């Protein structure tokens, strides 16, 4: 048994002071230090008087396979970025070898993230993911707009899905990712969603990320017109938006980006079990604009970094800082609390893993972050954690100090 005695416990729904936490693999009790030491006289006491104890984060949308990218891909506009992904994919993917993947996983954990939604295009990283200390919802991605290649693409998807299904455990779950409405043929999307339904898997889909996607799906026009003509000899989109969205009525879905979604689409999704995944840094770097959080309000949302193919970091503190500044019309103090609550408790709930809370019986998966010594107002703690934390000082996974 260990007892940690921080300046604050952020549950994250409440901020508790004069409170300590007793834990083994799970959190055993939350009480004053005096009461806990009385109950557990042999416990090791960890003093953390200048720190706050928080649950760890869940980052529901990353692409670990692209972790070798720092400056290979072209940022600024969506289509030039997509062309650069196609141009450099063959060198970027092998550059993310075992060591690169381990480094990315280590960077996630040391920045306070212990649960992720991993979008996997090829499946090469599956075993490393399944053996890691992270909780991983492993989304096997299907892609393919050309009906002639549909069988091959579907077979590859099925193969990867069932391989990941075999590796399922308490901390590793098999899911389905539909790449996007512009890149996945309606029939393929339908078949993959039937698999998700049958196995009760969560579905992830990139939806209306760019203005180019909006123009292509609505009018068969815009920069995608040349892209599809040149690369795939296609002149029409393979999906119509409402018909595509109807496919998602019976699955639990994560709709990623949604920056260019319209009211009708939001209304349609409102009738389904859908959470929006918001990646402000990726949206900014690829020139896609800012998600209007007011417009999507009928739907719940949470925060993710996206992969290193469109971000410089997988650190959720960076993403929360970006969100804080991008959504400048929200009150900083209140919005900071919302962001931390979403990144911890809500994102764990969305992915269906235990954790993200400091509560009796929850896994003792927690992080200690520095509290500025001069903090005066406790109600500004969330804001100052976001502003001042580069990395947590300690991360515990199921009661064990990571890296020690
Ligand atoms: Zn993505």
Boltz pocket constraint, residues with backbone or C-beta under 6 A from the ligand:
constraints:
  - pocket:
      binder: B
      contacts: [[A, 61], [A, 63], [A, 119], [A, 206], [A, 256], [A, 306], [A, 307]]
      max_distance: 6.0
